[in-house]
């Protein structure tokens, strides 16, 4: 399995920490899940091509906040 070690990407209002490459997932299965404060910390989840099970692709954090260790642990759990 190809894991990317929290590669950071900035967008207009958020910072995305990539966990796995988007190429590993089915294109039509991407979903967001709020963890922590609503709209401040979110997971991007999708179905893996290899197994069909949902896995975390990235963590999205609102700019100006940093993901706590707890948030990153939750991301790995899901």
C-alpha positions as MATLAB code, in Angstrom:
seq = 'XXXXXXXXXXXXXXXXXXXXXXXXXXXXXXXXXXXXXXXXXXXXXXXXXXXXXXXXXXXXXXXXXXXXXXXXXXXXXX';
ca = [
       0.000    0.000    0.000;
       1.307    3.460   -0.913;
       1.198    5.801    2.064;
       2.169    9.449    1.866;
       3.404   10.858    5.161;
       1.089   13.817    5.748;
       2.048   15.813    2.660;
       0.644   19.331    3.161;
      -1.300   21.277    0.507;
      -2.791   24.735    1.056;
      -6.061   25.897   -0.471;
      -7.921   29.198   -0.039;
      -9.303   28.553    3.448;
      -7.914   25.150    4.428;
      -4.772   23.070    4.743;
      -5.002   19.477    3.540;
      -2.720   16.785    4.942;
      -2.621   13.900    2.486;
      -2.343   10.407    3.979;
      -2.822    8.229    0.897;
      -2.624    8.932   -2.803;
      -6.008    9.671   -4.445;
      -5.086    7.191   -7.198;
      -5.716    4.340   -4.726;
      -9.437    5.204   -4.462;
     -12.553    4.875   -6.619;
     -13.332    8.311   -8.086;
     -17.044    8.391   -7.240;
     -16.715    7.330   -3.606;
     -15.124   10.398   -1.946;
     -16.921   11.748    1.169;
     -16.081   14.186    3.969;
     -16.559   13.453    7.656;
     -16.426   16.086   10.414;
     -14.158   15.220   13.339;
     -13.484   17.662   16.117;
     -15.120   21.059   15.634;
     -17.577   21.243   12.750;
     -15.994   22.581    9.537;
     -12.645   22.994   11.337;
     -11.380   19.409   11.066;
     -12.596   17.008    8.393;
     -11.561   13.688    6.922;
     -11.749   12.875    3.250;
     -12.711    9.221    2.969;
     -13.276    6.978   -0.024;
     -13.427    3.337   -1.067;
     -10.115    1.693   -1.873;
      -9.848    0.151   -5.339;
      -8.078   -2.903   -3.934;
     -10.482   -3.925   -1.143;
     -13.623   -1.818   -1.572;
     -13.440   -0.715    2.078;
     -13.553    2.933    3.152;
     -10.245    4.474    4.206;
      -8.984    7.979    4.974;
      -7.353    9.795    2.072;
      -6.654   13.164    3.748;
      -7.303   15.425    6.726;
      -8.604   18.963    6.113;
      -7.941   21.661    8.716;
      -9.169   25.248    8.607;
      -6.336   27.745    8.098;
      -5.118   29.296   11.311;
      -5.583   26.063   13.289;
      -3.236   23.115   13.562;
      -4.380   19.518   13.792;
      -3.785   18.181   17.271;
      -2.206   14.783   17.843;
      -5.670   13.526   18.786;
      -7.102   14.581   15.413;
      -4.265   12.887   13.532;
      -4.736    9.710   15.586;
      -8.452    9.733   14.730;
      -7.558   10.152   11.063;
      -5.336    7.080   11.143;
      -8.022    5.122   13.022;
     -10.645    5.736   10.330;
];
